């Protein structure tokens, strides 16, 4: 019989301001992975922090994943743009390859890794 562990709490949902992002190191399938979450309105979207083209972290400064207008996720290395809501490639050297989605939920005010 396997024991199901409790979900991993990343932070309080209230700690995320609208149109901001925050990164976390988490274990996914026994491997430590850097992810980031972005809040837009009352939703949170989470992705692995890896540009599909450059295979490098997306941000140049900690927790800075959005473009100046805060409408898209942008790769600081070469400017590829991704949808906040889906992680889909919108423009640039991502060649149609989107970000890897990470499943998160809001449970009793906590943002948790699903």
C-alpha positions in Angstrom: 0.0 0.0 0.0 1.4 3.4 -1.0 1.0 6.4 1.3 -0.4 9.5 -0.5 1.4 12.6 0.8 -0.2 15.9 1.5 -0.1 18.5 -1.3 3.0 20.7 -1.2 2.1 24.2 -0.1 4.0 26.8 -2.2 2.6 30.0 -0.6 -0.6 31.7 0.4 -2.6 32.8 -2.7 -3.0 36.2 -1.0 0.8 36.7 -1.2 0.7 36.9 -5.0 -0.3 40.2 -6.4 -2.2 40.4 -9.7 0.1 40.1 -12.7 3.1 39.1 -10.7 5.1 35.9 -10.7 7.1 33.9 -8.2 9.5 31.0 -8.5 9.8 27.8 -6.4 12.1 24.8 -6.3 9.8 21.7 -6.1 10.2 17.9 -6.4 8.4 16.5 -9.4 8.8 12.8 -10.0 11.7 12.7 -7.5 13.6 15.5 -9.4 14.0 19.0 -8.1 12.6 21.4 -10.7 12.4 25.2 -10.7 8.9 26.3 -11.5 7.1 29.7 -11.5 3.6 30.8 -11.0 1.8 33.8 -12.4 -1.4 35.3 -11.0 -3.8 36.8 -13.4 -7.1 38.0 -11.9 -8.2 35.2 -9.6 -6.3 32.4 -11.4 -2.8 31.1 -11.0 -0.8 29.5 -13.9 2.3 27.4 -13.3 5.1 26.3 -15.6 8.6 24.8 -15.5 11.1 27.6 -15.6 12.8 26.4 -18.8 12.7 28.1 -22.2 11.9 25.4 -24.8 14.3 26.9 -27.3 17.3 27.9 -25.1 16.8 25.2 -22.4 17.7 27.9 -19.9 15.7 29.8 -17.2 13.3 32.3 -18.6 14.0 35.2 -16.3 17.0 37.5 -16.0 16.0 38.9 -12.6 14.3 36.8 -9.8 10.6 36.5 -10.3 10.5 38.7 -13.5 8.8 36.6 -16.1 6.3 39.0 -17.7 6.9 41.6 -20.5 6.7 45.3 -19.7 3.0 45.4 -20.3 2.4 42.3 -18.2 0.4 40.7 -21.0 2.8 37.8 -21.8 5.5 35.6 -20.3 8.8 36.4 -22.0 12.2 34.7 -22.3 14.9 37.2 -21.2 17.5 35.4 -23.4 15.9 35.9 -26.8 12.5 37.5 -26.3 10.2 34.5 -27.1 6.7 35.2 -25.9 4.2 32.8 -24.3 0.6 33.0 -23.2 0.1 33.5 -19.4 -3.0 31.4 -19.5 -1.8 28.4 -21.5 2.0 28.6 -21.9 1.6 28.4 -25.7 4.3 30.0 -27.9 3.0 33.3 -29.2 6.0 34.8 -30.9 9.8 34.4 -31.3 12.3 31.5 -31.4 10.0 29.1 -29.5 9.0 27.7 -32.9 5.5 26.8 -31.7 6.7 24.9 -28.7 5.1 26.0 -25.5 6.1 25.9 -21.8 5.6 22.8 -19.7 2.5 23.2 -17.5 2.7 22.4 -13.8 -0.5 21.5 -12.0 -1.3 23.7 -9.0 -4.5 24.3 -7.0 -5.8 26.8 -4.5 -6.9 25.0 -1.4 -8.2 26.9 1.6 -6.2 29.9 0.5 -3.0 28.1 -0.1 -1.4 27.6 -3.5 -0.4 23.9 -3.6 1.4 21.7 -6.1 -1.1 19.1 -7.3 
